[in-house]
Amino acid sequence: MHYTYDYNGQTHAITLEKLPDGTFKATIDGRDYVFSAAQLANGAWLIKIGDAQLVGQVATANDTRYVQIAGQHYTLNVANAKSRTRKRSTASGDLTAQMPGQVIAVQVSEGDSVAAGQTLVILEAMKMEIRLSAPHDGIVKKLHVQPGTIVERGQVLVEVAE
């Protein structure tokens, strides 16, 4: 999964990957961290990094993530949220996410010819698989996502030109 957040005026790229042994690897701005995480009964997370154990909580409001871990508070904003909001157009060829989720498959490439109703992107949201289809016959003008991309409601995923 790929994330991009703004924090203290800087943009940070984060990749999160589950490893075969059940641990996770987070790559933050090119630096790797391997950890385990388990959700506690109260909704908090127990995170183990080496010999250290940390308890953290996360809350989400629109494009903002509030993180509290080991007594420190962080406010992260989804990078380019303002420009993405402007891109949320009503153009008939724009395929948008109807709810927050994760892209699990992209079945076309830029420049591909598509038919109305053809599945272009598969999104996973709330443990459901949602197939997003071409609104009309056309050409894939622009892909804005790849497998693993986390998307917000209304985010443009694919542009299809007639």
C-alpha positions as CSV (number, residue, x, y, z in Angstrom):
1,M,0.0,0.0,0.0
2,H,1.3,3.4,-0.9
3,Y,0.5,6.6,1.0
4,T,1.6,10.2,0.7
5,Y,1.1,12.6,3.6
6,D,2.0,16.2,4.4
7,Y,3.4,16.8,7.8
8,N,5.0,20.0,9.1
9,G,5.2,21.5,5.6
10,Q,6.9,18.5,4.1
11,T,5.6,15.6,1.9
12,H,6.4,12.1,3.0
13,A,6.0,8.9,1.0
14,I,5.1,5.8,2.9
15,T,4.9,2.2,1.6
16,L,3.5,-0.5,3.8
17,E,4.0,-4.2,3.0
18,K,3.0,-7.3,4.9
19,L,5.8,-9.8,5.1
20,P,5.4,-13.6,4.9
21,D,6.1,-14.0,8.6
22,G,3.2,-11.7,9.5
23,T,5.3,-8.7,10.3
24,F,5.1,-5.4,8.3
25,K,7.7,-3.3,6.6
26,A,7.1,0.4,6.4
27,T,9.3,2.4,4.1
28,I,9.1,6.1,5.0
29,D,11.1,8.4,2.8
30,G,13.3,5.6,1.8
31,R,14.1,4.3,5.3
32,D,12.8,0.8,6.2
33,Y,11.2,-0.2,9.5
34,V,10.1,-3.8,10.3
35,F,7.4,-4.2,13.0
36,S,4.5,-6.2,14.2
37,A,1.1,-4.7,15.0
38,A,-1.9,-6.1,16.9
39,Q,-5.2,-4.3,17.5
40,L,-6.1,-4.1,21.2
41,A,-9.7,-4.5,22.6
42,N,-10.0,-0.7,23.0
43,G,-9.2,-0.1,19.3
44,A,-5.6,1.0,20.0
45,W,-2.6,-0.7,18.3
46,L,0.3,-2.5,20.1
47,I,3.3,-2.0,17.9
48,K,6.6,-3.9,18.4
49,I,9.8,-2.6,16.8
50,G,12.7,-4.6,17.9
51,D,12.6,-4.7,21.7
52,A,10.4,-1.6,21.9
53,Q,6.6,-1.8,22.4
54,L,4.5,1.2,21.6
55,V,0.8,1.8,21.9
56,G,-0.8,4.0,19.2
57,Q,-4.2,5.2,18.0
58,V,-5.3,6.6,14.7
59,A,-8.4,8.7,13.8
60,T,-9.5,9.9,10.4
61,A,-11.5,12.9,9.3
62,N,-11.8,13.4,5.6
63,D,-8.2,14.0,4.3
64,T,-6.6,14.3,7.8
65,R,-5.1,11.5,9.9
66,Y,-4.6,12.0,13.6
67,V,-2.0,9.7,15.1
68,Q,-1.0,9.4,18.7
69,I,1.8,7.0,19.5
70,A,3.9,6.8,22.6
71,G,2.5,10.1,23.9
72,Q,3.3,12.0,20.8
73,H,0.6,13.5,18.6
74,Y,0.9,13.9,14.8
75,T,-1.5,15.4,12.3
76,L,-1.0,14.1,8.8
77,N,-2.8,15.4,5.7
78,V,-3.3,13.4,2.6
79,A,-0.8,15.0,0.1
80,N,-2.4,17.0,-2.7
81,A,-5.8,16.7,-1.1
82,K,-6.7,20.3,-2.3
83,S,-5.6,19.7,-5.8
84,R,-7.4,16.3,-5.9
85,T,-10.6,18.0,-4.7
86,R,-10.3,20.4,-7.6
87,K,-9.9,17.4,-9.9
88,R,-13.1,15.9,-8.8
89,S,-14.9,16.9,-11.9
90,T,-18.2,15.9,-13.3
91,A,-16.7,15.1,-16.7
92,S,-18.6,12.1,-18.2
93,G,-15.3,10.2,-18.7
94,D,-14.0,10.4,-15.2
95,L,-14.3,7.3,-13.1
96,T,-14.3,8.2,-9.4
97,A,-14.2,6.2,-6.1
98,Q,-17.7,6.1,-4.6
99,M,-16.2,5.3,-1.1
100,P,-12.8,5.2,0.5
101,G,-10.9,2.0,-0.2
102,Q,-7.8,0.3,-1.8
103,V,-7.2,-0.4,-5.5
104,I,-6.6,-4.1,-5.8
105,A,-6.4,-4.3,-9.6
106,V,-6.1,-2.0,-12.7
107,Q,-7.2,-3.9,-15.8
108,V,-6.2,-1.3,-18.4
109,S,-3.3,0.9,-19.4
110,E,-3.2,4.5,-20.7
111,G,-4.0,4.5,-24.4
112,D,-6.2,1.3,-24.3
113,S,-9.5,1.2,-26.2
114,V,-12.4,0.3,-23.8
115,A,-16.0,-0.5,-24.3
116,A,-18.9,0.8,-22.2
117,G,-19.4,-1.4,-19.2
118,Q,-15.9,-2.9,-19.3
119,T,-14.2,-3.3,-15.9
120,L,-11.3,-0.9,-15.6
121,V,-10.5,-0.9,-11.9
122,I,-11.3,-3.2,-9.0
123,L,-11.5,-1.4,-5.6
124,E,-11.8,-3.1,-2.2
125,A,-13.9,-1.1,0.3
126,M,-15.4,-2.4,3.6
127,K,-14.4,-6.0,2.7
128,M,-16.4,-5.7,-0.6
129,E,-15.0,-5.9,-4.1
130,I,-16.2,-3.1,-6.3
131,R,-15.8,-3.2,-10.0
132,L,-15.6,0.2,-11.7
133,S,-16.6,0.1,-15.4
134,A,-16.1,2.4,-18.4
135,P,-18.9,4.9,-18.6
136,H,-18.8,4.8,-22.5
137,D,-16.7,3.5,-25.4
138,G,-13.4,5.4,-25.6
139,I,-9.7,5.5,-24.9
140,V,-8.1,5.5,-21.4
141,K,-6.7,9.0,-21.3
142,K,-5.1,8.9,-17.8
143,L,-4.7,6.4,-15.0
144,H,-4.5,8.1,-11.6
145,V,-4.0,4.9,-9.5
146,Q,-2.2,1.6,-9.4
147,P,-2.7,-1.6,-7.4
148,G,-2.2,-0.8,-3.7
149,T,-3.3,2.9,-4.0
150,I,-5.5,4.0,-1.1
151,V,-8.3,6.2,-2.4
152,E,-10.7,8.6,-0.9
153,R,-14.4,9.1,-1.8
154,G,-14.7,11.2,-5.0
155,Q,-11.1,10.7,-6.0
156,V,-10.6,10.5,-9.8
157,L,-9.2,7.0,-10.7
158,V,-9.4,6.9,-14.5
159,E,-10.1,9.4,-17.2
160,V,-11.8,7.9,-20.4
161,A,-12.0,10.1,-23.5
162,E,-14.7,9.5,-26.1
